[in-house]
Amino acid sequence: MSVDRVELSVAQARDHFSERVNRAAYGDEVTYVTRGRKHERVAAIVPIELVEAYEEMIDLEDGRIAHQRLEEIRSGDAEVVSAEDVARELGL
């Protein structure tokens, strides 16, 4: 997927929100929303495919980490602490 990128201030993005959403949906365009004197990126309007791919990547990574931790527990390489012990230590 080839994605075009545009930067708009919060005010510009607000004034052209519908257009920017359509460009994300149908034109594979990312709109970075900026604010402040330095025009720092604070948000983005992106094609849903990018978000779904990102979420899938995160889910796969979470699964990989969970599997790795389970193997560490099974092999005795990780300390197991009960939820009750954690709560007690935290004063909950």
Sequence and secondary structure as in RCSB ss.txt:
>XXXX:A:sequence
MSVDRVELSVAQARDHFSERVNRAAYGDEVTYVTRGRKHERVAAIVPIELVEAYEEMIDLEDGRIAHQRLEEIRS
GDAEVVSAEDVARELGL
>XXXX:A:secstr
   EEEEEEHHHHHHTHHHHHHHHHHH EEEEEEETTTTEEEEEE  HHHHHHHHHHHHHHHHHHHHHHHHHHHH
T S    HHHHHHHHT 
